[in-house]
Amino acid sequence: MEQIMKLADNVEMLEIEGRGAYYPTLLWDEQDVVLIDTGFPGELESIRGAMQKAGFAPEQLTKVILTHQDIDHIGSARLLRDAGAQIMAYETEAPAIQGDEPLIKVADMEAHLDELPAAQQAFYHQLKDAMPSLVVPVDVLLSDGQELAICGGIQVIHTPGHTPGHISLLLSESNIAVCGDAANINEGKLVGANPGMTHDMTTAAQSYAKLAALDVAGYVCYHTGYLAK
């Protein structure tokens, strides 16, 4: 069942119970309604249900910000763009999101395909077959340190490691960091990226340290929810 958690006057964390819980972030102002990350393919109706509890519909979205290229973050992006939202993503992550380059996780598996267990090989083929229907043009390329003058201000923070172009977002007005998969919550503490799902753990650890050092009110982690600092 979809749930929401109000984090600030114009910020709701959506809780989607699909293939495990995940937490997109919804924010708005008088001009824009913005969704950060879009869930797995086929789960747009769950996102719709959570958005409706916050008083919005997917058709009202003006912008979608993707923290990175993984399928559980870009899954509904194409449908949301078709409904009128601009797609925004980091400049070096956009080629994979648009289908100009393979997803980094697909490339990683492909490089060692013969060594993978049968279940992972099946997942690789499933992912590769699904991508042509999921790729989406990126309308706005983002850069590290960029300040977006929407919803009280959003600062782009490049936090590579989980994927090379992964970004986190600092919501200036509420002082909340949206971390994507660069950080998680474990036993009430902020921890780093999931090693089993991360492309480069050395770089990911550096990105986590950058996030942990922020003087913020709290962190939204895509797979583990919200932690007040």
Secondary structure, DSSP 8 states (H G I E B T S, - for coil): --EEEEEETTEEEEEEESSSEE--EEEE-SS-EEEE---STT-HHHHHHHHHHTT--GGG--EEE-S---HHHHTTHHHHHHTT-EEEEETTTHHHHHTSS--HHHHHHHHTGGGS-HHHHHHHHHHHHHGGGT----SEEE-TT-EE-STT-EEEEE--SSSTT-EEEEETTTTEEE-TTS-EEETTEEE---GGG-S-HHHHHHHHHHHHTS--SEEEETTTEEEE-
